[in-house]
């Protein structure tokens, strides 16, 4: 059996490097200037794990625009030590009117074949899950509380958990 290896000639790019640097700078500048996000905060979890009796609070004062709707998203970063393909959360939101909303949420973290969902290179994957969509907010103080709803008393493999509030599109 003959194996043929084909060589290809690599041509040197003639464009100056400073154009590439300028393009990269402009891309970073324009991609990071989004006014759609009202709140984006993460809490690092202890290395030993997330205990079932620990509730994380996110408190934010919102100056909501009239007629603009917002989405609430839960952010999660997990590593390969996480043992499950899904996660349950107990979520609570209290708005400026004092009304408390409670939800039990389930999200998938892995495909049936075990491949992690989410973005990221390496063992840490980041997921951003829709919690509530197209919400009209009133200006004022909001408090979000989040705990895990898994059966394990100590949930390992979760790096951090967060909350994002952004304009609906």
C-alpha positions in Angstrom: 0.0 0.0 0.0 1.5 3.3 -1.1 0.8 6.4 1.0 1.3 9.7 -0.9 1.8 12.8 1.0 0.9 16.0 -0.8 2.8 19.1 0.0 1.2 22.5 -0.4 3.0 25.7 -0.7 2.1 28.3 2.0 2.2 31.8 0.8 3.1 34.6 3.1 0.4 37.1 3.8 1.4 40.6 2.6 -1.0 42.7 4.7 0.7 44.7 7.4 0.2 43.5 11.0 -1.1 46.8 12.2 -4.2 46.5 10.1 -5.0 43.2 11.9 -4.4 44.8 15.3 -6.7 47.7 14.4 -9.4 45.4 13.1 -9.2 43.3 16.3 -9.3 46.4 18.5 -12.4 47.7 16.6 -14.1 44.3 16.9 -13.5 44.2 20.7 -14.7 47.8 21.1 -17.9 47.3 19.2 -18.8 43.9 20.6 -18.4 45.1 24.2 -20.5 48.3 23.9 -23.9 46.8 24.4 -26.4 48.8 26.4 -28.9 46.0 26.4 -27.7 44.5 29.7 -29.1 46.1 32.9 -27.5 43.7 35.3 -24.9 40.9 35.1 -23.4 39.4 38.2 -21.9 36.0 39.2 -21.1 34.5 42.5 -18.2 32.1 42.9 -19.2 29.0 44.7 -17.0 27.2 47.3 -14.6 24.6 45.9 -16.1 21.9 48.1 -19.6 22.4 46.5 -23.0 24.0 46.8 -24.9 23.0 49.8 -28.6 22.5 49.4 -29.4 25.0 52.3 -27.4 27.8 50.8 -29.4 30.5 49.0 -27.6 33.1 46.8 -29.1 36.6 46.6 -28.9 39.0 43.8 -30.1 42.5 44.6 -30.4 45.2 42.0 -32.1 48.6 41.7 -33.5 49.0 38.3 -34.4 52.2 36.4 -36.7 50.6 33.9 -37.6 52.3 30.6 -41.3 52.7 29.8 -42.6 50.1 27.3 -39.3 48.1 27.2 -39.5 44.4 28.1 -36.6 42.5 29.7 -35.5 38.9 30.0 -34.1 37.3 33.2 -31.3 34.8 32.6 -29.5 32.4 35.0 -25.9 31.9 34.2 -24.1 28.7 35.3 -20.5 27.5 34.9 -19.9 23.8 35.6 -16.9 21.6 35.3 -16.3 17.9 34.7 -16.9 17.0 38.4 -20.6 17.7 38.0 -22.4 14.4 38.0 -25.7 15.0 36.3 -27.0 16.0 32.8 -29.5 18.5 34.3 -29.9 20.9 37.2 -33.0 22.0 39.2 -33.2 25.5 40.7 -35.6 27.0 43.2 -35.9 30.7 42.2 -37.6 33.5 43.9 -38.1 37.1 42.7 -39.4 40.0 44.8 -40.2 43.2 43.0 -40.6 46.8 44.2 -44.3 46.1 44.8 -43.4 43.4 47.4 -45.0 40.6 45.5 -42.9 37.4 45.6 -42.8 35.0 42.7 -41.4 31.4 43.2 -40.5 29.0 40.5 -38.9 25.5 40.2 -36.8 25.4 37.1 -35.0 22.6 35.3 -32.3 23.0 32.7 -30.2 20.5 30.6 -26.5 20.7 30.9 -25.5 17.7 28.8 -26.7 15.8 25.7 -27.9 12.2 26.1 -24.5 11.0 25.0 -22.8 12.9 27.8 -21.4 15.8 25.8 -21.6 19.0 27.8 -23.8 21.8 26.5 -22.8 25.4 26.7 -19.8 27.4 25.6 -16.2 27.2 26.7 -12.9 25.5 25.9 -11.7 22.9 28.3 -13.4 21.4 31.3 -15.5 24.5 32.3 -18.7 25.1 30.4 -20.8 28.2 30.6 -24.6 28.2 30.1 -27.1 31.0 30.1 -30.6 29.8 30.7 -33.8 31.9 30.1 -35.6 32.3 33.4 -38.4 34.7 32.5 -38.9 36.3 29.1 -40.4 39.6 28.0 -41.1 41.1 31.4 -42.2 44.6 31.8 -40.4 46.0 34.8 -41.2 48.9 37.1 -38.4 51.0 38.5 -37.3 50.0 41.9 -35.5 47.5 44.0 -35.5 43.8 43.0 -34.3 40.8 44.9 -33.6 37.4 43.3 -32.9 34.3 45.4 -31.5 31.1 43.9 -30.8 27.7 45.4 -30.2 24.3 43.8 -33.0 21.8 43.9 -31.0 18.6 43.4 -31.4 15.7 45.7 -27.7 15.8 46.8 -27.1 17.8 49.9 -23.7 18.9 48.5 -23.6 19.6 44.8 -20.1 19.4 43.4 -18.8 20.7 40.0 -20.5 24.1 39.9 -18.0 26.9 39.6 -20.3 29.8 39.8 -23.9 31.0 39.3 -25.2 34.3 38.1 -28.1 36.5 37.0 -28.4 38.7 34.0 -31.2 41.1 33.1 -31.3 42.3 29.6 -33.6 43.9 27.1 -35.8 41.5 25.1 -35.2 41.2 21.4 
